[in-house]
Amino acid sequence: MFNLDALKRNSRRAAAFGALAFGAIAFSSGASAAPLPLFPFLLTPPAPSAPPPVQAAPSEDEDTVAELPARLKRQVVSYARREAPGTIIIDTPNTYLYYVLGGGQAIRYGIGVGRDGFTWSGVQSVTKKAEWPDWTPPPEMIARQPYLPRHMAGGPGNPLGARAMYLGGTVYRIHGTNAPGTIGTHVSSGCIRLTNEDVTDLYSRVNVGTKVIILPMDRRADNADGRRG
């Protein structure tokens, strides 16, 4: 007798086996490409992308040079004092250095001079010149500021800057500075400072033996007759 129930059971088994075989074939054919998700209906959220790199804004202090006021910039001016060409005049109260050209003219540079209690005056001469000079603070400066180095090799970080001209047998110099913002102020321990650009220009004009006149605080270098201003 034909058994209908047995036939139905065999049909279901065959269908199940066929589905399993098809799934195995599909899995083996796709395995070389990419594994299929176990639960495709659960979608994995996309990984967040890294934020674009932020470019730092350039520093305002990078590769900048302090801008001098117009009056302190190097310039040729009328100059009526009767000094020989090549003479240097230090106008302490007005923070100017004049290099006399003759014919009623001079080159005027802005300078930094001695702070209160450290100004001086007199006549000296340039006894030595040096490019990128070493700095050895004198004993009296060490006594006032014991934290100072005992010696510093020449270079851009050296307080004497690019050039130095030594004045007689004193501890004072006309020199450059790595702090151009101090030009036009009373800030030093008695030395005369210019920007590195200006001191390099002056250095090229000055010879050993050049006469240097340092005026006191109560004298102005632009008085033709040298009287008190």
PyMOL commands that place a pseudoatom at each C-alpha (Angstrom):
pseudoatom trace, name=CA, resn=MET, resi=1, chain=A, elem=C, hetatm=0, pos=[0.000, 0.000, 0.000]
pseudoatom trace, name=CA, resn=PHE, resi=2, chain=A, elem=C, hetatm=0, pos=[1.218, 3.423, -0.896]
pseudoatom trace, name=CA, resn=ASN, resi=3, chain=A, elem=C, hetatm=0, pos=[2.263, 5.264, 2.292]
pseudoatom trace, name=CA, resn=LEU, resi=4, chain=A, elem=C, hetatm=0, pos=[1.468, 8.964, 1.834]
pseudoatom trace, name=CA, resn=ASP, resi=5, chain=A, elem=C, hetatm=0, pos=[2.935, 10.020, 5.184]
pseudoatom trace, name=CA, resn=ALA, resi=6, chain=A, elem=C, hetatm=0, pos=[6.293, 8.373, 4.451]
pseudoatom trace, name=CA, resn=LEU, resi=7, chain=A, elem=C, hetatm=0, pos=[6.443, 10.088, 1.083]
pseudoatom trace, name=CA, resn=LYS, resi=8, chain=A, elem=C, hetatm=0, pos=[5.874, 13.493, 2.668]
pseudoatom trace, name=CA, resn=ARG, resi=9, chain=A, elem=C, hetatm=0, pos=[8.601, 12.889, 5.233]
pseudoatom trace, name=CA, resn=ASN, resi=10, chain=A, elem=C, hetatm=0, pos=[11.100, 11.881, 2.535]
pseudoatom trace, name=CA, resn=SER, resi=11, chain=A, elem=C, hetatm=0, pos=[10.233, 14.976, 0.456]
pseudoatom trace, name=CA, resn=ARG, resi=12, chain=A, elem=C, hetatm=0, pos=[10.889, 17.281, 3.396]
pseudoatom trace, name=CA, resn=ARG, resi=13, chain=A, elem=C, hetatm=0, pos=[14.228, 15.608, 4.078]
pseudoatom trace, name=CA, resn=ALA, resi=14, chain=A, elem=C, hetatm=0, pos=[15.276, 15.969, 0.452]
pseudoatom trace, name=CA, resn=ALA, resi=15, chain=A, elem=C, hetatm=0, pos=[14.363, 19.667, 0.410]
pseudoatom trace, name=CA, resn=ALA, resi=16, chain=A, elem=C, hetatm=0, pos=[16.292, 20.302, 3.596]
pseudoatom trace, name=CA, resn=PHE, resi=17, chain=A, elem=C, hetatm=0, pos=[19.334, 18.478, 2.269]
pseudoatom trace, name=CA, resn=GLY, resi=18, chain=A, elem=C, hetatm=0, pos=[19.176, 20.412, -0.974]
pseudoatom trace, name=CA, resn=ALA, resi=19, chain=A, elem=C, hetatm=0, pos=[19.040, 23.754, 0.844]
pseudoatom trace, name=CA, resn=LEU, resi=20, chain=A, elem=C, hetatm=0, pos=[21.991, 22.787, 2.997]
pseudoatom trace, name=CA, resn=ALA, resi=21, chain=A, elem=C, hetatm=0, pos=[24.007, 21.729, -0.026]
pseudoatom trace, name=CA, resn=PHE, resi=22, chain=A, elem=C, hetatm=0, pos=[23.182, 24.989, -1.864]
pseudoatom trace, name=CA, resn=GLY, resi=23, chain=A, elem=C, hetatm=0, pos=[24.239, 27.045, 1.172]
pseudoatom trace, name=CA, resn=ALA, resi=24, chain=A, elem=C, hetatm=0, pos=[27.517, 25.164, 1.393]
pseudoatom trace, name=CA, resn=ILE, resi=25, chain=A, elem=C, hetatm=0, pos=[28.215, 25.802, -2.287]
pseudoatom trace, name=CA, resn=ALA, resi=26, chain=A, elem=C, hetatm=0, pos=[27.390, 29.506, -1.933]
pseudoatom trace, name=CA, resn=PHE, resi=27, chain=A, elem=C, hetatm=0, pos=[29.592, 29.810, 1.131]
pseudoatom trace, name=CA, resn=SER, resi=28, chain=A, elem=C, hetatm=0, pos=[32.552, 28.077, -0.530]
pseudoatom trace, name=CA, resn=SER, resi=29, chain=A, elem=C, hetatm=0, pos=[32.276, 30.187, -3.683]
pseudoatom trace, name=CA, resn=GLY, resi=30, chain=A, elem=C, hetatm=0, pos=[32.116, 33.483, -1.723]
pseudoatom trace, name=CA, resn=ALA, resi=31, chain=A, elem=C, hetatm=0, pos=[34.773, 32.646, 0.825]
pseudoatom trace, name=CA, resn=SER, resi=32, chain=A, elem=C, hetatm=0, pos=[37.572, 33.776, -1.464]
pseudoatom trace, name=CA, resn=ALA, resi=33, chain=A, elem=C, hetatm=0, pos=[35.959, 37.201, -1.820]
pseudoatom trace, name=CA, resn=ALA, resi=34, chain=A, elem=C, hetatm=0, pos=[34.774, 38.237, 1.617]
pseudoatom trace, name=CA, resn=PRO, resi=35, chain=A, elem=C, hetatm=0, pos=[33.080, 36.481, 4.557]
pseudoatom trace, name=CA, resn=LEU, resi=36, chain=A, elem=C, hetatm=0, pos=[29.355, 36.958, 4.722]
pseudoatom trace, name=CA, resn=PRO, resi=37, chain=A, elem=C, hetatm=0, pos=[27.933, 38.490, 7.900]
pseudoatom trace, name=CA, resn=LEU, resi=38, chain=A, elem=C, hetatm=0, pos=[26.401, 35.983, 10.243]
pseudoatom trace, name=CA, resn=PHE, resi=39, chain=A, elem=C, hetatm=0, pos=[23.351, 38.204, 10.707]
pseudoatom trace, name=CA, resn=PRO, resi=40, chain=A, elem=C, hetatm=0, pos=[23.070, 40.375, 7.583]
pseudoatom trace, name=CA, resn=PHE, resi=41, chain=A, elem=C, hetatm=0, pos=[20.086, 42.216, 8.949]
pseudoatom trace, name=CA, resn=LEU, resi=42, chain=A, elem=C, hetatm=0, pos=[22.249, 43.723, 11.743]
pseudoatom trace, name=CA, resn=LEU, resi=43, chain=A, elem=C, hetatm=0, pos=[24.262, 46.408, 9.928]
pseudoatom trace, name=CA, resn=THR, resi=44, chain=A, elem=C, hetatm=0, pos=[27.561, 47.504, 11.446]
pseudoatom trace, name=CA, resn=PRO, resi=45, chain=A, elem=C, hetatm=0, pos=[27.826, 51.314, 11.599]
pseudoatom trace, name=CA, resn=PRO, resi=46, chain=A, elem=C, hetatm=0, pos=[30.671, 52.713, 9.452]
pseudoatom trace, name=CA, resn=ALA, resi=47, chain=A, elem=C, hetatm=0, pos=[33.897, 53.500, 11.308]
pseudoatom trace, name=CA, resn=PRO, resi=48, chain=A, elem=C, hetatm=0, pos=[34.262, 57.232, 11.915]
pseudoatom trace, name=CA, resn=SER, resi=49, chain=A, elem=C, hetatm=0, pos=[36.813, 58.818, 9.612]
pseudoatom trace, name=CA, resn=ALA, resi=50, chain=A, elem=C, hetatm=0, pos=[39.781, 60.614, 11.132]
pseudoatom trace, name=CA, resn=PRO, resi=51, chain=A, elem=C, hetatm=0, pos=[39.379, 64.413, 11.225]
pseudoatom trace, name=CA, resn=PRO, resi=52, chain=A, elem=C, hetatm=0, pos=[41.487, 66.297, 8.694]
pseudoatom trace, name=CA, resn=PRO, resi=53, chain=A, elem=C, hetatm=0, pos=[44.794, 67.533, 10.113]
pseudoatom trace, name=CA, resn=VAL, resi=54, chain=A, elem=C, hetatm=0, pos=[44.629, 71.040, 11.483]
pseudoatom trace, name=CA, resn=GLN, resi=55, chain=A, elem=C, hetatm=0, pos=[47.333, 73.337, 10.132]
pseudoatom trace, name=CA, resn=ALA, resi=56, chain=A, elem=C, hetatm=0, pos=[48.756, 75.508, 12.857]
pseudoatom trace, name=CA, resn=ALA, resi=57, chain=A, elem=C, hetatm=0, pos=[48.587, 79.218, 12.216]
pseudoatom trace, name=CA, resn=PRO, resi=58, chain=A, elem=C, hetatm=0, pos=[52.031, 80.776, 11.782]
pseudoatom trace, name=CA, resn=SER, resi=59, chain=A, elem=C, hetatm=0, pos=[53.359, 82.428, 14.908]
pseudoatom trace, name=CA, resn=GLU, resi=60, chain=A, elem=C, hetatm=0, pos=[53.384, 86.208, 14.867]
pseudoatom trace, name=CA, resn=ASP, resi=61, chain=A, elem=C, hetatm=0, pos=[56.899, 86.108, 16.332]
pseudoatom trace, name=CA, resn=GLU, resi=62, chain=A, elem=C, hetatm=0, pos=[58.317, 83.738, 13.727]
pseudoatom trace, name=CA, resn=ASP, resi=63, chain=A, elem=C, hetatm=0, pos=[60.865, 85.229, 11.370]
pseudoatom trace, name=CA, resn=THR, resi=64, chain=A, elem=C, hetatm=0, pos=[59.891, 88.767, 12.296]
pseudoatom trace, name=CA, resn=VAL, resi=65, chain=A, elem=C, hetatm=0, pos=[62.100, 91.730, 13.076]
pseudoatom trace, name=CA, resn=ALA, resi=66, chain=A, elem=C, hetatm=0, pos=[61.087, 94.508, 15.429]
pseudoatom trace, name=CA, resn=GLU, resi=67, chain=A, elem=C, hetatm=0, pos=[60.094, 97.577, 13.403]
pseudoatom trace, name=CA, resn=LEU, resi=68, chain=A, elem=C, hetatm=0, pos=[61.973, 100.657, 14.560]
pseudoatom trace, name=CA, resn=PRO, resi=69, chain=A, elem=C, hetatm=0, pos=[60.213, 104.021, 14.778]
pseudoatom trace, name=CA, resn=ALA, resi=70, chain=A, elem=C, hetatm=0, pos=[61.079, 106.256, 11.825]
pseudoatom trace, name=CA, resn=ARG, resi=71, chain=A, elem=C, hetatm=0, pos=[63.344, 108.517, 13.894]
pseudoatom trace, name=CA, resn=LEU, resi=72, chain=A, elem=C, hetatm=0, pos=[65.525, 105.560, 14.931]
pseudoatom trace, name=CA, resn=LYS, resi=73, chain=A, elem=C, hetatm=0, pos=[66.053, 104.156, 11.456]
pseudoatom trace, name=CA, resn=ARG, resi=74, chain=A, elem=C, hetatm=0, pos=[69.440, 104.655, 9.809]
pseudoatom trace, name=CA, resn=GLN, resi=75, chain=A, elem=C, hetatm=0, pos=[69.388, 107.795, 7.671]
pseudoatom trace, name=CA, resn=VAL, resi=76, chain=A, elem=C, hetatm=0, pos=[71.569, 110.609, 6.356]
pseudoatom trace, name=CA, resn=VAL, resi=77, chain=A, elem=C, hetatm=0, pos=[70.787, 113.890, 8.129]
pseudoatom trace, name=CA, resn=SER, resi=78, chain=A, elem=C, hetatm=0, pos=[72.073, 117.444, 8.176]
pseudoatom trace, name=CA, resn=TYR, resi=79, chain=A, elem=C, hetatm=0, pos=[74.782, 117.821, 10.794]
pseudoatom trace, name=CA, resn=ALA, resi=80, chain=A, elem=C, hetatm=0, pos=[76.508, 121.099, 11.523]
pseudoatom trace, name=CA, resn=ARG, resi=81, chain=A, elem=C, hetatm=0, pos=[78.980, 120.188, 14.277]
pseudoatom trace, name=CA, resn=ARG, resi=82, chain=A, elem=C, hetatm=0, pos=[82.589, 120.813, 13.326]
pseudoatom trace, name=CA, resn=GLU, resi=83, chain=A, elem=C, hetatm=0, pos=[83.959, 117.301, 13.716]
pseudoatom trace, name=CA, resn=ALA, resi=84, chain=A, elem=C, hetatm=0, pos=[86.260, 115.578, 11.229]
pseudoatom trace, name=CA, resn=PRO, resi=85, chain=A, elem=C, hetatm=0, pos=[84.675, 113.082, 8.831]
pseudoatom trace, name=CA, resn=GLY, resi=86, chain=A, elem=C, hetatm=0, pos=[84.742, 109.612, 10.323]
pseudoatom trace, name=CA, resn=THR, resi=87, chain=A, elem=C, hetatm=0, pos=[84.157, 110.791, 13.890]
pseudoatom trace, name=CA, resn=ILE, resi=88, chain=A, elem=C, hetatm=0, pos=[81.463, 109.068, 15.952]
pseudoatom trace, name=CA, resn=ILE, resi=89, chain=A, elem=C, hetatm=0, pos=[79.236, 111.169, 18.206]
pseudoatom trace, name=CA, resn=ILE, resi=90, chain=A, elem=C, hetatm=0, pos=[77.068, 109.450, 20.832]
pseudoatom trace, name=CA, resn=ASP, resi=91, chain=A, elem=C, hetatm=0, pos=[74.008, 111.630, 21.557]
pseudoatom trace, name=CA, resn=THR, resi=92, chain=A, elem=C, hetatm=0, pos=[73.098, 109.997, 24.879]
pseudoatom trace, name=CA, resn=PRO, resi=93, chain=A, elem=C, hetatm=0, pos=[69.890, 111.917, 25.745]
pseudoatom trace, name=CA, resn=ASN, resi=94, chain=A, elem=C, hetatm=0, pos=[68.346, 111.437, 22.286]
pseudoatom trace, name=CA, resn=THR, resi=95, chain=A, elem=C, hetatm=0, pos=[69.619, 107.853, 21.803]
pseudoatom trace, name=CA, resn=TYR, resi=96, chain=A, elem=C, hetatm=0, pos=[71.351, 108.635, 18.506]
pseudoatom trace, name=CA, resn=LEU, resi=97, chain=A, elem=C, hetatm=0, pos=[74.774, 107.775, 17.130]
pseudoatom trace, name=CA, resn=TYR, resi=98, chain=A, elem=C, hetatm=0, pos=[76.136, 110.085, 14.418]
pseudoatom trace, name=CA, resn=TYR, resi=99, chain=A, elem=C, hetatm=0, pos=[78.828, 109.026, 11.986]
pseudoatom trace, name=CA, resn=VAL, resi=100, chain=A, elem=C, hetatm=0, pos=[80.158, 112.262, 10.514]
pseudoatom trace, name=CA, resn=LEU, resi=101, chain=A, elem=C, hetatm=0, pos=[80.355, 112.314, 6.716]
pseudoatom trace, name=CA, resn=GLY, resi=102, chain=A, elem=C, hetatm=0, pos=[81.526, 115.903, 6.307]
pseudoatom trace, name=CA, resn=GLY, resi=103, chain=A, elem=C, hetatm=0, pos=[79.979, 118.630, 4.191]
pseudoatom trace, name=CA, resn=GLY, resi=104, chain=A, elem=C, hetatm=0, pos=[77.338, 119.252, 6.879]
pseudoatom trace, name=CA, resn=GLN, resi=105, chain=A, elem=C, hetatm=0, pos=[76.001, 115.697, 6.856]
pseudoatom trace, name=CA, resn=ALA, resi=106, chain=A, elem=C, hetatm=0, pos=[76.140, 112.564, 9.015]
pseudoatom trace, name=CA, resn=ILE, resi=107, chain=A, elem=C, hetatm=0, pos=[74.616, 109.125, 9.143]
pseudoatom trace, name=CA, resn=ARG, resi=108, chain=A, elem=C, hetatm=0, pos=[72.326, 108.889, 12.146]
pseudoatom trace, name=CA, resn=TYR, resi=109, chain=A, elem=C, hetatm=0, pos=[71.600, 105.563, 13.829]
pseudoatom trace, name=CA, resn=GLY, resi=110, chain=A, elem=C, hetatm=0, pos=[69.147, 104.777, 16.608]
pseudoatom trace, name=CA, resn=ILE, resi=111, chain=A, elem=C, hetatm=0, pos=[70.865, 103.300, 19.653]
pseudoatom trace, name=CA, resn=GLY, resi=112, chain=A, elem=C, hetatm=0, pos=[70.269, 101.975, 23.149]
pseudoatom trace, name=CA, resn=VAL, resi=113, chain=A, elem=C, hetatm=0, pos=[72.330, 103.622, 25.900]
pseudoatom trace, name=CA, resn=GLY, resi=114, chain=A, elem=C, hetatm=0, pos=[73.095, 103.188, 29.591]
pseudoatom trace, name=CA, resn=ARG, resi=115, chain=A, elem=C, hetatm=0, pos=[70.218, 103.058, 32.027]
pseudoatom trace, name=CA, resn=ASP, resi=116, chain=A, elem=C, hetatm=0, pos=[69.893, 105.478, 34.930]
pseudoatom trace, name=CA, resn=GLY, resi=117, chain=A, elem=C, hetatm=0, pos=[73.146, 105.499, 36.866]
pseudoatom trace, name=CA, resn=PHE, resi=118, chain=A, elem=C, hetatm=0, pos=[75.127, 103.880, 34.046]
pseudoatom trace, name=CA, resn=THR, resi=119, chain=A, elem=C, hetatm=0, pos=[75.503, 106.714, 31.549]
pseudoatom trace, name=CA, resn=TRP, resi=120, chain=A, elem=C, hetatm=0, pos=[78.948, 108.174, 31.040]
pseudoatom trace, name=CA, resn=SER, resi=121, chain=A, elem=C, hetatm=0, pos=[80.706, 110.680, 28.824]
pseudoatom trace, name=CA, resn=GLY, resi=122, chain=A, elem=C, hetatm=0, pos=[84.126, 111.493, 27.465]
pseudoatom trace, name=CA, resn=VAL, resi=123, chain=A, elem=C, hetatm=0, pos=[86.334, 110.958, 24.433]
pseudoatom trace, name=CA, resn=GLN, resi=124, chain=A, elem=C, hetatm=0, pos=[87.615, 107.528, 23.462]
pseudoatom trace, name=CA, resn=SER, resi=125, chain=A, elem=C, hetatm=0, pos=[88.858, 105.772, 20.356]
pseudoatom trace, name=CA, resn=VAL, resi=126, chain=A, elem=C, hetatm=0, pos=[88.128, 102.418, 18.784]
pseudoatom trace, name=CA, resn=THR, resi=127, chain=A, elem=C, hetatm=0, pos=[90.938, 100.113, 19.868]
pseudoatom trace, name=CA, resn=LYS, resi=128, chain=A, elem=C, hetatm=0, pos=[89.597, 96.794, 18.592]
pseudoatom trace, name=CA, resn=LYS, resi=129, chain=A, elem=C, hetatm=0, pos=[86.971, 95.412, 16.213]
pseudoatom trace, name=CA, resn=ALA, resi=130, chain=A, elem=C, hetatm=0, pos=[85.392, 91.964, 16.264]
pseudoatom trace, name=CA, resn=GLU, resi=131, chain=A, elem=C, hetatm=0, pos=[82.810, 90.076, 14.206]
pseudoatom trace, name=CA, resn=TRP, resi=132, chain=A, elem=C, hetatm=0, pos=[80.366, 87.924, 16.197]
pseudoatom trace, name=CA, resn=PRO, resi=133, chain=A, elem=C, hetatm=0, pos=[82.396, 88.610, 19.337]
pseudoatom trace, name=CA, resn=ASP, resi=134, chain=A, elem=C, hetatm=0, pos=[82.565, 86.414, 22.415]
pseudoatom trace, name=CA, resn=TRP, resi=135, chain=A, elem=C, hetatm=0, pos=[81.208, 87.965, 25.594]
pseudoatom trace, name=CA, resn=THR, resi=136, chain=A, elem=C, hetatm=0, pos=[82.983, 87.883, 28.940]
pseudoatom trace, name=CA, resn=PRO, resi=137, chain=A, elem=C, hetatm=0, pos=[81.055, 90.000, 31.470]
pseudoatom trace, name=CA, resn=PRO, resi=138, chain=A, elem=C, hetatm=0, pos=[83.415, 92.198, 33.515]
pseudoatom trace, name=CA, resn=PRO, resi=139, chain=A, elem=C, hetatm=0, pos=[83.775, 91.456, 37.259]
pseudoatom trace, name=CA, resn=GLU, resi=140, chain=A, elem=C, hetatm=0, pos=[81.716, 94.482, 38.283]
pseudoatom trace, name=CA, resn=MET, resi=141, chain=A, elem=C, hetatm=0, pos=[78.808, 93.237, 36.156]
pseudoatom trace, name=CA, resn=ILE, resi=142, chain=A, elem=C, hetatm=0, pos=[79.116, 89.747, 37.640]
pseudoatom trace, name=CA, resn=ALA, resi=143, chain=A, elem=C, hetatm=0, pos=[79.008, 91.296, 41.111]
pseudoatom trace, name=CA, resn=ARG, resi=144, chain=A, elem=C, hetatm=0, pos=[75.712, 93.021, 40.268]
pseudoatom trace, name=CA, resn=GLN, resi=145, chain=A, elem=C, hetatm=0, pos=[74.247, 90.071, 38.369]
pseudoatom trace, name=CA, resn=PRO, resi=146, chain=A, elem=C, hetatm=0, pos=[75.857, 86.854, 39.663]
pseudoatom trace, name=CA, resn=TYR, resi=147, chain=A, elem=C, hetatm=0, pos=[73.571, 84.698, 37.497]
pseudoatom trace, name=CA, resn=LEU, resi=148, chain=A, elem=C, hetatm=0, pos=[75.318, 85.863, 34.299]
pseudoatom trace, name=CA, resn=PRO, resi=149, chain=A, elem=C, hetatm=0, pos=[77.521, 83.381, 32.428]
pseudoatom trace, name=CA, resn=ARG, resi=150, chain=A, elem=C, hetatm=0, pos=[81.253, 83.829, 32.904]
pseudoatom trace, name=CA, resn=HIS, resi=151, chain=A, elem=C, hetatm=0, pos=[81.802, 83.484, 29.165]
pseudoatom trace, name=CA, resn=MET, resi=152, chain=A, elem=C, hetatm=0, pos=[79.599, 83.138, 26.090]
pseudoatom trace, name=CA, resn=ALA, resi=153, chain=A, elem=C, hetatm=0, pos=[80.768, 82.268, 22.602]
pseudoatom trace, name=CA, resn=GLY, resi=154, chain=A, elem=C, hetatm=0, pos=[79.825, 84.607, 19.780]
pseudoatom trace, name=CA, resn=GLY, resi=155, chain=A, elem=C, hetatm=0, pos=[76.684, 83.924, 17.771]
pseudoatom trace, name=CA, resn=PRO, resi=156, chain=A, elem=C, hetatm=0, pos=[73.097, 85.044, 17.206]
pseudoatom trace, name=CA, resn=GLY, resi=157, chain=A, elem=C, hetatm=0, pos=[72.191, 84.492, 20.862]
pseudoatom trace, name=CA, resn=ASN, resi=158, chain=A, elem=C, hetatm=0, pos=[75.133, 86.487, 22.205]
pseudoatom trace, name=CA, resn=PRO, resi=159, chain=A, elem=C, hetatm=0, pos=[74.193, 89.861, 23.791]
pseudoatom trace, name=CA, resn=LEU, resi=160, chain=A, elem=C, hetatm=0, pos=[76.952, 91.604, 21.801]
pseudoatom trace, name=CA, resn=GLY, resi=161, chain=A, elem=C, hetatm=0, pos=[75.268, 90.722, 18.525]
pseudoatom trace, name=CA, resn=ALA, resi=162, chain=A, elem=C, hetatm=0, pos=[76.931, 90.660, 15.125]
pseudoatom trace, name=CA, resn=ARG, resi=163, chain=A, elem=C, hetatm=0, pos=[79.761, 93.187, 15.611]
pseudoatom trace, name=CA, resn=ALA, resi=164, chain=A, elem=C, hetatm=0, pos=[81.598, 95.006, 18.396]
pseudoatom trace, name=CA, resn=MET, resi=165, chain=A, elem=C, hetatm=0, pos=[83.910, 97.997, 18.517]
pseudoatom trace, name=CA, resn=TYR, resi=166, chain=A, elem=C, hetatm=0, pos=[85.844, 98.302, 21.781]
pseudoatom trace, name=CA, resn=LEU, resi=167, chain=A, elem=C, hetatm=0, pos=[86.363, 101.744, 23.283]
pseudoatom trace, name=CA, resn=GLY, resi=168, chain=A, elem=C, hetatm=0, pos=[89.825, 102.538, 24.644]
pseudoatom trace, name=CA, resn=GLY, resi=169, chain=A, elem=C, hetatm=0, pos=[90.758, 100.706, 27.832]
pseudoatom trace, name=CA, resn=THR, resi=170, chain=A, elem=C, hetatm=0, pos=[87.198, 100.807, 29.155]
pseudoatom trace, name=CA, resn=VAL, resi=171, chain=A, elem=C, hetatm=0, pos=[84.762, 97.912, 29.554]
pseudoatom trace, name=CA, resn=TYR, resi=172, chain=A, elem=C, hetatm=0, pos=[82.404, 99.654, 27.113]
pseudoatom trace, name=CA, resn=ARG, resi=173, chain=A, elem=C, hetatm=0, pos=[81.696, 98.769, 23.505]
pseudoatom trace, name=CA, resn=ILE, resi=174, chain=A, elem=C, hetatm=0, pos=[79.588, 99.822, 20.578]
pseudoatom trace, name=CA, resn=HIS, resi=175, chain=A, elem=C, hetatm=0, pos=[77.939, 96.557, 19.632]
pseudoatom trace, name=CA, resn=GLY, resi=176, chain=A, elem=C, hetatm=0, pos=[74.919, 94.842, 18.121]
pseudoatom trace, name=CA, resn=THR, resi=177, chain=A, elem=C, hetatm=0, pos=[72.010, 93.307, 19.954]
pseudoatom trace, name=CA, resn=ASN, resi=178, chain=A, elem=C, hetatm=0, pos=[69.665, 90.353, 19.680]
pseudoatom trace, name=CA, resn=ALA, resi=179, chain=A, elem=C, hetatm=0, pos=[66.946, 92.487, 21.313]
pseudoatom trace, name=CA, resn=PRO, resi=180, chain=A, elem=C, hetatm=0, pos=[66.176, 95.191, 18.713]
pseudoatom trace, name=CA, resn=GLY, resi=181, chain=A, elem=C, hetatm=0, pos=[63.178, 96.341, 20.740]
pseudoatom trace, name=CA, resn=THR, resi=182, chain=A, elem=C, hetatm=0, pos=[65.614, 97.975, 23.207]
pseudoatom trace, name=CA, resn=ILE, resi=183, chain=A, elem=C, hetatm=0, pos=[66.853, 100.485, 20.619]
pseudoatom trace, name=CA, resn=GLY, resi=184, chain=A, elem=C, hetatm=0, pos=[65.827, 103.985, 21.657]
pseudoatom trace, name=CA, resn=THR, resi=185, chain=A, elem=C, hetatm=0, pos=[65.847, 103.117, 25.379]
pseudoatom trace, name=CA, resn=HIS, resi=186, chain=A, elem=C, hetatm=0, pos=[68.128, 103.595, 28.369]
pseudoatom trace, name=CA, resn=VAL, resi=187, chain=A, elem=C, hetatm=0, pos=[68.747, 99.961, 29.178]
pseudoatom trace, name=CA, resn=SER, resi=188, chain=A, elem=C, hetatm=0, pos=[72.408, 98.901, 29.152]
pseudoatom trace, name=CA, resn=SER, resi=189, chain=A, elem=C, hetatm=0, pos=[75.199, 98.912, 31.720]
pseudoatom trace, name=CA, resn=GLY, resi=190, chain=A, elem=C, hetatm=0, pos=[76.971, 101.627, 29.730]
pseudoatom trace, name=CA, resn=CYS, resi=191, chain=A, elem=C, hetatm=0, pos=[77.566, 100.024, 26.334]
pseudoatom trace, name=CA, resn=ILE, resi=192, chain=A, elem=C, hetatm=0, pos=[76.100, 101.497, 23.164]
pseudoatom trace, name=CA, resn=ARG, resi=193, chain=A, elem=C, hetatm=0, pos=[73.927, 99.079, 21.197]
pseudoatom trace, name=CA, resn=LEU, resi=194, chain=A, elem=C, hetatm=0, pos=[72.571, 99.131, 17.646]
pseudoatom trace, name=CA, resn=THR, resi=195, chain=A, elem=C, hetatm=0, pos=[70.534, 96.647, 15.668]
pseudoatom trace, name=CA, resn=ASN, resi=196, chain=A, elem=C, hetatm=0, pos=[72.674, 93.940, 14.094]
pseudoatom trace, name=CA, resn=GLU, resi=197, chain=A, elem=C, hetatm=0, pos=[71.996, 95.406, 10.655]
pseudoatom trace, name=CA, resn=ASP, resi=198, chain=A, elem=C, hetatm=0, pos=[73.044, 98.894, 11.721]
pseudoatom trace, name=CA, resn=VAL, resi=199, chain=A, elem=C, hetatm=0, pos=[76.119, 97.822, 13.667]
pseudoatom trace, name=CA, resn=THR, resi=200, chain=A, elem=C, hetatm=0, pos=[77.275, 95.819, 10.640]
pseudoatom trace, name=CA, resn=ASP, resi=201, chain=A, elem=C, hetatm=0, pos=[76.920, 98.946, 8.482]
pseudoatom trace, name=CA, resn=LEU, resi=202, chain=A, elem=C, hetatm=0, pos=[78.774, 101.103, 10.997]
pseudoatom trace, name=CA, resn=TYR, resi=203, chain=A, elem=C, hetatm=0, pos=[81.475, 98.469, 11.445]
pseudoatom trace, name=CA, resn=SER, resi=204, chain=A, elem=C, hetatm=0, pos=[82.214, 98.560, 7.714]
pseudoatom trace, name=CA, resn=ARG, resi=205, chain=A, elem=C, hetatm=0, pos=[82.891, 102.328, 7.934]
pseudoatom trace, name=CA, resn=VAL, resi=206, chain=A, elem=C, hetatm=0, pos=[84.909, 102.457, 11.148]
pseudoatom trace, name=CA, resn=ASN, resi=207, chain=A, elem=C, hetatm=0, pos=[88.632, 101.848, 11.503]
pseudoatom trace, name=CA, resn=VAL, resi=208, chain=A, elem=C, hetatm=0, pos=[90.711, 101.143, 14.577]
pseudoatom trace, name=CA, resn=GLY, resi=209, chain=A, elem=C, hetatm=0, pos=[91.681, 104.558, 15.906]
pseudoatom trace, name=CA, resn=THR, resi=210, chain=A, elem=C, hetatm=0, pos=[88.344, 106.214, 15.076]
pseudoatom trace, name=CA, resn=LYS, resi=211, chain=A, elem=C, hetatm=0, pos=[87.519, 109.019, 17.508]
pseudoatom trace, name=CA, resn=VAL, resi=212, chain=A, elem=C, hetatm=0, pos=[84.374, 108.511, 19.595]
pseudoatom trace, name=CA, resn=ILE, resi=213, chain=A, elem=C, hetatm=0, pos=[82.766, 111.390, 21.527]
pseudoatom trace, name=CA, resn=ILE, resi=214, chain=A, elem=C, hetatm=0, pos=[80.208, 110.355, 24.164]
pseudoatom trace, name=CA, resn=LEU, resi=215, chain=A, elem=C, hetatm=0, pos=[78.046, 113.293, 25.225]
pseudoatom trace, name=CA, resn=PRO, resi=216, chain=A, elem=C, hetatm=0, pos=[76.557, 113.534, 28.738]
pseudoatom trace, name=CA, resn=MET, resi=217, chain=A, elem=C, hetatm=0, pos=[72.836, 113.496, 29.423]
pseudoatom trace, name=CA, resn=ASP, resi=218, chain=A, elem=C, hetatm=0, pos=[72.644, 117.313, 29.452]
pseudoatom trace, name=CA, resn=ARG, resi=219, chain=A, elem=C, hetatm=0, pos=[74.165, 117.820, 25.992]
pseudoatom trace, name=CA, resn=ARG, resi=220, chain=A, elem=C, hetatm=0, pos=[72.585, 117.428, 22.578]
pseudoatom trace, name=CA, resn=ALA, resi=221, chain=A, elem=C, hetatm=0, pos=[74.653, 116.403, 19.576]
pseudoatom trace, name=CA, resn=ASP, resi=222, chain=A, elem=C, hetatm=0, pos=[72.598, 118.477, 17.158]
pseudoatom trace, name=CA, resn=ASN, resi=223, chain=A, elem=C, hetatm=0, pos=[73.731, 121.807, 18.695]
pseudoatom trace, name=CA, resn=ALA, resi=224, chain=A, elem=C, hetatm=0, pos=[76.087, 123.349, 16.179]
pseudoatom trace, name=CA, resn=ASP, resi=225, chain=A, elem=C, hetatm=0, pos=[78.226, 125.104, 18.761]
pseudoatom trace, name=CA, resn=GLY, resi=226, chain=A, elem=C, hetatm=0, pos=[78.154, 122.321, 21.328]
pseudoatom trace, name=CA, resn=ARG, resi=227, chain=A, elem=C, hetatm=0, pos=[76.370, 124.407, 23.985]
pseudoatom trace, name=CA, resn=ARG, resi=228, chain=A, elem=C, hetatm=0, pos=[73.981, 122.854, 26.461]
pseudoatom trace, name=CA, resn=GLY, resi=229, chain=A, elem=C, hetatm=0, pos=[70.558, 122.141, 25.008]
for i in range(1, 229): cmd.bond("trace and resi %d" % i, "trace and resi %d" % (i + 1))
show_as sticks, trace
zoom trace
